[in-house]
Amino acid sequence: MWQEVKNRLQATFKFKDFPEAFTFMTQVAFAAEKMGHHPDWHNVWNTVDIQLTTHEAGNIVTDKDRELAAAIDVIYARF
């Protein structure tokens, strides 16, 4: 699901509707805050696009991004 493109991990997540997508985003927001690492994301109705990169490392993919991606996958599996 995750692809590394131009120094970013990116993935697209689909849901049955907007409330489900928003619930996913809320759960990801809490996980990201706990990790101190926040996604760059975009939502339109039932679709959430996420990109991860570590700004303080010069906008490259680091273990912080991979850890957050793994946490996001666990959250998505609940849907």
C-alpha positions as CSV (number, residue, x, y, z in Angstrom):
1,M,0.0,0.0,0.0
2,W,2.7,2.5,1.0
3,Q,5.0,3.7,-1.8
4,E,8.2,5.7,-1.5
5,V,8.1,8.4,-4.1
6,K,10.4,11.5,-4.2
7,N,11.5,11.1,-0.6
8,R,8.0,10.6,0.7
9,L,6.0,7.6,1.8
10,Q,2.5,7.9,0.3
11,A,-0.7,5.9,0.4
12,T,-4.4,6.4,-0.4
13,F,-7.1,5.1,1.8
14,K,-10.7,4.5,0.7
15,F,-13.8,4.4,2.9
16,K,-17.5,3.8,2.5
17,D,-18.4,7.5,3.2
18,F,-17.1,10.8,4.6
19,P,-17.9,10.1,8.3
20,E,-15.9,6.9,8.1
21,A,-13.0,8.7,6.4
22,F,-13.1,11.4,9.1
23,T,-13.2,8.9,11.9
24,F,-10.0,7.3,10.4
25,M,-8.4,10.7,10.2
26,T,-9.3,11.5,13.8
27,Q,-7.8,8.2,15.0
28,V,-4.6,8.9,12.9
29,A,-4.4,12.4,14.4
30,F,-4.3,11.0,18.0
31,A,-1.7,8.4,17.0
32,A,0.4,11.0,15.2
33,E,0.2,13.4,18.1
34,K,1.3,10.7,20.5
35,M,4.3,10.0,18.3
36,G,5.1,13.6,17.7
37,H,5.1,13.1,14.0
38,H,2.4,14.5,11.8
39,P,1.2,13.5,8.3
40,D,0.7,15.7,5.3
41,W,-2.8,14.7,4.2
42,H,-5.7,15.5,2.0
43,N,-9.3,14.4,2.2
44,V,-12.1,14.4,-0.3
45,W,-15.3,12.7,0.7
46,N,-14.4,9.0,1.2
47,T,-10.7,9.2,0.2
48,V,-7.7,10.2,2.4
49,D,-4.3,10.7,0.8
50,I,-1.4,10.7,3.2
51,Q,2.3,11.6,2.6
52,L,4.9,11.2,5.3
53,T,8.4,12.7,5.4
54,T,10.6,13.9,8.2
55,H,11.1,17.7,7.9
56,E,13.9,18.0,10.5
57,A,15.9,15.3,8.6
58,G,15.8,17.4,5.4
59,N,12.5,16.1,4.1
60,I,13.5,12.5,3.6
61,V,11.9,9.2,4.7
62,T,13.1,8.1,8.1
63,D,12.2,5.5,10.7
64,K,9.7,8.0,12.1
65,D,7.8,7.9,8.9
66,R,7.9,4.1,8.7
67,E,6.6,3.8,12.3
68,L,3.8,6.2,11.7
69,A,2.9,4.4,8.4
70,A,2.7,1.1,10.4
71,A,0.5,2.7,13.0
72,I,-1.8,4.1,10.3
73,D,-2.0,0.6,8.7
74,V,-3.2,-0.8,12.1
75,I,-5.8,1.8,12.3
76,Y,-7.0,1.3,8.7
77,A,-7.3,-2.5,9.3
78,R,-10.1,-1.7,11.8
79,F,-12.2,-0.3,8.9
